[in-house]
Every structure is written in C-alpha cells, then in structure tokens.
Amino acid sequence: MARNTNVQDALFPVGFTNVFVERMIEGKGSTPVKIPVDNYRAIINYHTGDVLCVVTKDYKLITNKQAIEFGKECYKKIFNIDNTNDFEVFNVIIPSTKTFCHIDIIHKKYEVNVWKQEIYLPYIRITNSYNRTRALSFDLGFCRKLCDNGVIFEREAIRFSFYHTRQIIKENVQFDILPNKLETLKRKFIDYTHKLGEF
C-alpha cells in the first residue's frame, strides 16, 4: 500500500453534541419523549454527522489539528530548531471510520546513511483518537526514505505532559526529552542495522 501524505484526511471538523434517550412517559401518549443524558456528550464528525464516541461531560477533546501543533513543538525540541520549515508529512494512517489517526512527520534534511546504501530519516509519529482507543502520543524513530509503505524502525515513546484545561492547553505542553535523545536513538538504530547485516 502506498503512503498517504494528505494530512487533510485527518483534519475534518469535530465537536460535541448532546446525548438523548427516548422513553415512553405515562400520560404523554404513544410518542416517545427525548430525555437528555446529563453526564454524557457525543463526539461527532461534522462533515458526515457520524458519532465517533460517547464521552463524559468533563472529557477534554483534542483535535487532530491540535495534535499536529503539539507534534510541531515536539519536532522543534527534538531537532533543536526554532521553526518547522523542513517539516514534512511522511505518512497518514486513518481508518474509514476516522476514529483515530497516526501522522508521521519527518525532517527532510536530516538523513542517516546505513552501509552507504540505505538512507533513513528520523520521524515523529503523532497518534490521536476520537474514540478513546489511543491516547495522544508521540513516538520518535526512523523510516526508510524511499519506502512507499511507510515502514518504521527502532522507535521510542516521547514523554510529555500538559494541563487538561482547554483555555491553556497549548501554552502548557511540556515534552520531557533527554538531551541528545535523537543522537542516542540514531546510534542504537545504526548498531541494530549493522548487526542485521552480519547475518
């Protein structure tokens, strides 16, 4: 399967809507009455009207667009840069239900040469979901530059934390990235590929 680089597939509008149940109420005739479910809301895809998940009222929704913005902050910290000019979407994985996505981003100018034959690029995989099956997460690893199916190798999770208050979520993303994490992972990856080459 060829890579999908169209990030717009994951950027459809989402939001909350109220949840109701229909019940027959004595003295109200034969027509069911809609009663609101106070403690729950539904996350819906505004383009299709599909319900993606039912969540509690205090659930804080993180959109895929927000997740990408967090990924850019992570990207800048990993590569120790101030901008995302060399940021490029390498692969987007999203099911037809659009309930979750993986978005792989790369630094297109940071190349790792293995055996002077294979070129690999470090990537950050952004994972987000609207049905609570996958937590918002970021993984750092390597992918083959010319690999059409987006296969990834040797990855590690990046720890992060943020406040779940909607008004301040963007300003309070904190990535706990050890110094030289990328270089350390690169050495591990090169050692691993060299060991494979010995077989």
C-alpha positions, 0 to 999 in steps of 0.5 A, a space after each residue: 500500500 502506498 503512503 498517504 501524505 494528505 494530512 487533510 484526511 485527518 483534519 475534518 471538523 469535530 465537536 460535541 453534541 448532546 446525548 438523548 434517550 427516548 422513553 415512553 412517559 405515562 400520560 404523554 401518549 404513544 410518542 416517545 419523549 427525548 430525555 437528555 443524558 446529563 453526564 454524557 456528550 457525543 463526539 461527532 464528525 461534522 462533515 458526515 454527522 457520524 458519532 465517533 464516541 460517547 464521552 463524559 461531560 468533563 472529557 477534554 477533546 483534542 483535535 487532530 489539528 491540535 495534535 499536529 501543533 503539539 507534534 510541531 513543538 515536539 519536532 522543534 525540541 527534538 531537532 533543536 530548531 526554532 521553526 518547522 520549515 523542513 517539516 514534512 508529512 511522511 505518512 497518514 494512517 486513518 481508518 474509514 471510520 476516522 476514529 483515530 489517526 497516526 501522522 508521521 512527520 519527518 525532517 527532510 534534511 536530516 538523513 542517516 546513511 546505513 552501509 552507504 546504501 540505505 538512507 533513513 530519516 528520523 520521524 515523529 509519529 503523532 497518534 490521536 483518537 476520537 474514540 478513546 482507543 489511543 491516547 495522544 502520543 508521540 513516538 520518535 524513530 526512523 523510516 526508510 526514505 524511499 519506502 512507499 509503505 511507510 515502514 518504521 524502525 527502532 522507535 521510542 515513546 516521547 514523554 510529555 505532559 500538559 494541563 487538561 484545561 482547554 483555555 491553556 492547553 497549548 501554552 502548557 505542553 511540556 515534552 520531557 526529552 533527554 538531551 541528545 535523545 535523537 543522537 542516542 536513538 540514531 546510534 542504537 538504530 545504526 548498531 541494530 542495522 549493522 548487526 542485521 547485516 552480519 547475518 
